[in-house]
Amino acid sequence: MNQSKDVRNIQKKFKINKAEEILLTQRINKSGLTASEYIRQSVLHDNPVAVIDKANIIIPQLADISSLTNDLLDCDTLPPDQRDIVNLIQKGVLELWQSLSK
């Protein structure tokens, strides 16, 4: 049977200190993976898991979108139905800003 399709039913334990626990937890959270998947990928594959600070990528894009939507809403010729769409986009941008600040 293909090993990648085997049921994962074996547990391994390891000990780390408090500082290592904090660092591991931060890296797992930033990866977007479960703890098990993060550790499997980090240990069993040739390439370690790339942890990307997504906020550094998203924040400039959100600022650009926010600026563009403000410019559109300042435009006197924007039809009402399009104004509603722009307002929805602004709401989504605000929600993203709030989720990044948590």
MIVO-226028 format. One record per residue (C-alpha): residue in three letters; x, y, z. Coordinates in pm, whole numbers, plus 50000, padded with zeros to 5 digits. Layout:
N
ALAXYZ;...
//
This chain:
102
MET500005000050000;ASN501225035249921;GLN502655050250240;SER501125084750177;LYS497645068850184;ASP498275050350511;VAL496225060650809;ARG498245082151043;ASN497875063951371;ILE501375066151518;GLN502135093951763;LYS505575107151849;LYS506395129452145;PHE509275153352193;LYS510305178252458;ILE510985215252408;ASN511515244452641;LYS509115273952680;ALA510955296352431;GLU510945268752172;GLU507225262852233;ILE506455299652173;LEU508545300151854;LEU507005267751726;THR503475280251796;GLN504175313251617;ARG505555295351313;ILE502655270851301;ASN500145299451324;LYS501865319151047;SER502035288550822;GLY498285283250821;LEU498825245950869;THR497795223351153;ALA500545215751403;SER500795179951277;GLU501035190250912;TYR503585217650989;ILE505825193451179;ARG505455166050915;GLN506365190050635;SER509245205050832;VAL510765171550923;LEU509915147850640;HIS510455169350331;ASP513655183050184;ASN512405218850196;PRO511375233950529;VAL507985250750550;ALA508195286550432;VAL506615309750684;ILE505585342150521;ASP504405372250713;LYS501295377550506;ALA500585411250667;ASN503605426450489;ILE502125415450158;ILE498485423850229;ILE498755457750401;PRO500145477450103;GLN497525461849876;LEU494735470650119;ALA495995506450135;ASP495925508649755;ILE492405494449736;SER491215517850008;SER492675547849826;LEU491135537349495;THR487695531849646;ASN487845565849814;ASP488715581749479;LEU485785564049315;LEU483345575349583;ASP484565611349542;CYS483665609549174;ASP480365627449110;THR479595607048798;LEU479665572948965;PRO476255556248911;PRO474355546049229;ASP474595508549159;GLN478365511149119;ARG478575532649433;ASP476925503649622;ILE479555479649487;VAL482395502949589;ASN480875505849937;LEU480845467749963;ILE484495466749860;GLN485335492650126;LYS483495471850386;GLY485515441150288;VAL488775460750308;LEU487835473250656;GLU487115437750770;LEU490505426450641;TRP492255455250824;GLN490455445251144;SER491365408451107;LEU495045417651060;SER495075438451378;LYS493855409751599;
//
